[in-house]
Amino acid sequence: MTRRLLPLLLALTLPLHAALNDAPDFSDPVENTRYQHLIQNIRCPTCQNSNIAESNAPLARQLREQIAARIRDGESDSDINRWLQERYGDFIHYDPPLKSQTLALWIAPFAAMLAAVAWWWHARRRPPVAHRLSDAEKRELQQWVAETEKN
């Protein structure tokens, strides 16, 4: 059984090896740290809900390669971020800068929370509405209860 299971397990690890080969080699550990930090904090323009480190989209691969090349060329993190922002807009960053175009992104969560608290406070202060049954509804309810008790 071990002879059959071992090739299967090795075959299952092939995608992991392909993913590991995608990582660039840096001679300096500081450059590798910068690279990892940058790709973790840049949103994938294709996937939108993941960073380019986790995305397998072709555009994410290209961005990782370009970032690695720019780090090797000696560009600073701010230069790389500026280049990405010029090319893809503020959306590329998970933490967009505070300016007039992104003001709604910063205000909306607080406004939604404030509205939820106001609704909760208003709903809590309002007395419960007592719904009275009409005579026809009372008869219908009594009839239903009587039928249910028979069964």
C-alpha positions as CSV (number, residue, x, y, z in Angstrom):
1,M,0.0,0.0,0.0
2,T,2.9,2.4,0.7
3,R,4.2,1.8,-2.8
4,R,0.9,3.1,-4.2
5,L,0.4,5.9,-1.8
6,L,3.9,7.5,-2.2
7,P,3.6,8.3,-5.9
8,L,0.2,9.8,-5.3
9,L,1.4,12.0,-2.5
10,L,4.4,13.2,-4.6
11,A,2.0,14.0,-7.4
12,L,-0.1,16.0,-5.1
13,T,2.8,18.2,-4.0
14,L,3.8,19.2,-7.6
15,P,1.6,22.4,-7.5
16,L,3.4,23.4,-4.3
17,H,6.8,23.1,-6.0
18,A,5.5,25.2,-8.9
19,A,4.3,27.9,-6.5
20,L,7.7,27.9,-4.7
21,N,9.6,28.4,-8.0
22,D,7.5,31.6,-8.6
23,A,9.3,33.4,-5.8
24,P,12.3,35.5,-7.0
25,D,15.8,35.0,-5.5
26,F,17.3,38.0,-3.9
27,S,20.9,38.1,-2.8
28,D,20.0,40.5,0.1
29,P,17.5,39.3,2.8
30,V,16.4,42.9,3.2
31,E,15.3,43.0,-0.4
32,N,13.4,39.8,0.1
33,T,11.7,41.3,3.1
34,R,10.8,44.4,1.2
35,Y,9.4,42.3,-1.7
36,Q,7.3,40.2,0.7
37,H,5.9,43.3,2.4
38,L,5.0,45.0,-0.9
39,I,3.2,42.0,-2.4
40,Q,1.3,41.4,0.8
41,N,0.0,45.0,0.8
42,I,-0.9,45.4,-2.9
43,R,-4.4,44.4,-4.0
44,C,-4.8,42.2,-7.1
45,P,-6.5,44.3,-9.8
46,T,-8.1,41.2,-11.2
47,C,-9.2,39.3,-8.1
48,Q,-10.0,42.4,-6.0
49,N,-10.3,40.5,-2.7
50,S,-6.8,39.2,-2.4
51,N,-3.3,40.5,-2.6
52,I,-0.9,39.8,-5.4
53,A,1.0,37.4,-3.1
54,E,-2.0,35.0,-2.9
55,S,-3.4,35.5,-6.4
56,N,-2.6,33.2,-9.3
57,A,-4.0,35.6,-11.9
58,P,-1.6,36.4,-14.8
59,L,-1.6,40.1,-14.0
60,A,-0.6,39.3,-10.4
61,R,2.3,37.2,-11.6
62,Q,3.4,40.1,-13.9
63,L,3.1,42.6,-11.0
64,R,5.2,40.3,-8.8
65,E,7.9,40.1,-11.5
66,Q,7.9,43.8,-12.1
67,I,8.1,44.6,-8.4
68,A,11.0,42.2,-8.0
69,A,12.8,43.8,-11.0
70,R,12.3,47.3,-9.6
71,I,13.6,46.2,-6.2
72,R,16.7,44.7,-7.9
73,D,17.1,48.0,-9.8
74,G,17.3,49.9,-6.5
75,E,13.9,51.6,-6.5
76,S,12.5,52.5,-3.0
77,D,9.2,51.2,-1.7
78,S,7.6,54.6,-2.1
79,D,8.7,54.8,-5.8
80,I,7.2,51.4,-6.4
81,N,4.0,52.3,-4.6
82,R,3.8,55.6,-6.6
83,W,4.3,53.7,-9.9
84,L,1.5,51.3,-9.0
85,Q,-0.8,54.1,-7.9
86,E,-0.2,56.0,-11.1
87,R,-0.9,52.9,-13.2
88,Y,-3.8,51.4,-11.3
89,G,-5.2,54.2,-9.1
90,D,-5.8,54.2,-5.3
91,F,-7.7,50.9,-5.6
92,I,-4.4,49.0,-5.8
93,H,-3.7,49.7,-2.1
94,Y,-5.7,48.3,0.8
95,D,-5.1,51.5,2.7
96,P,-6.0,54.3,0.2
97,P,-4.7,57.8,1.0
98,L,-7.2,60.3,2.5
99,K,-8.1,62.8,-0.2
100,S,-11.2,64.2,-1.8
101,Q,-11.7,61.2,-4.2
102,T,-11.4,58.6,-1.4
103,L,-13.3,60.5,1.3
104,A,-16.4,58.3,0.9
105,L,-14.2,55.2,1.5
106,W,-13.1,56.6,4.8
107,I,-16.5,58.1,6.0
108,A,-18.9,55.3,4.8
109,P,-18.0,52.7,7.5
110,F,-18.4,55.2,10.3
111,A,-21.6,56.6,8.9
112,A,-23.0,53.0,8.6
113,M,-22.1,52.3,12.2
114,L,-23.6,55.5,13.4
115,A,-26.8,54.7,11.4
116,A,-27.0,51.2,12.9
117,V,-26.6,52.5,16.5
118,A,-29.2,55.2,15.9
119,W,-31.6,52.6,14.5
120,W,-31.0,50.3,17.5
121,W,-31.5,53.1,20.0
122,H,-34.7,54.3,18.3
123,A,-36.1,50.7,18.1
124,R,-35.2,50.1,21.7
125,R,-37.0,53.3,23.0
126,R,-40.2,52.6,21.0
127,P,-42.9,50.7,23.0
128,P,-43.9,47.4,21.6
129,V,-47.0,47.5,19.5
130,A,-49.8,45.4,20.9
131,H,-51.7,43.7,18.2
132,R,-55.3,42.9,19.2
133,L,-57.2,40.2,17.4
134,S,-60.6,40.9,15.9
135,D,-63.5,38.8,16.9
136,A,-63.3,36.9,13.6
137,E,-59.6,36.2,14.2
138,K,-60.3,35.0,17.7
139,R,-62.9,32.6,16.5
140,E,-60.6,31.3,13.8
141,L,-57.8,30.9,16.3
142,Q,-60.1,29.0,18.7
143,Q,-61.2,26.8,15.9
144,W,-57.7,26.0,14.8
145,V,-56.6,25.2,18.4
146,A,-59.6,22.9,18.8
147,E,-58.8,21.1,15.6
148,T,-55.1,20.8,16.6
149,E,-56.0,19.3,20.0
150,K,-58.2,16.6,18.3
151,N,-55.3,15.4,16.3
